[in-house]
Amino acid sequence: MIALISPAYAEGGAPADAGIFNLVLLAGFVVIFYFLMWRPQAKRAKEHKNLIASLAKGTEVVTGGGVLGKVSKVDDNYVVLEVSEGIEMKFQKSSVAAVLPKGTLKSI
């Protein structure tokens, strides 16, 4: 394996500027990671937290499983959805994925 390495490469070590280049490269990866992954995820989490805090009776929502319903009761950790006339189901607040515009359930 050593016979395959050119003598020009084998004699010299890493250049003196390699340490600075590696630090700049590492900083670049950290910046890319921040803007492409961490920041958008934190923004989505904040929006979802505000959505859950704004739930009130009469709000039309869709859950993560795709169940549509109108909020009939809100508790600290749970929300009761009226999915059909006289049929209510209890869900965790965190399973609510989105709030629908008023009248969406009637139009479906």
Buried (B, 14 or more C-beta within 10 A) or exposed (E): EEEEEEEEEEEEEEEEEEEEEEEEEEEEEEEEEEEEEEEEEEEEEEEBEEBBEEBEEEBBBBBEEEBBBBBBEBEEEEBBBBBEEEEEBEBEBBBBBEBBEEEBBEEE
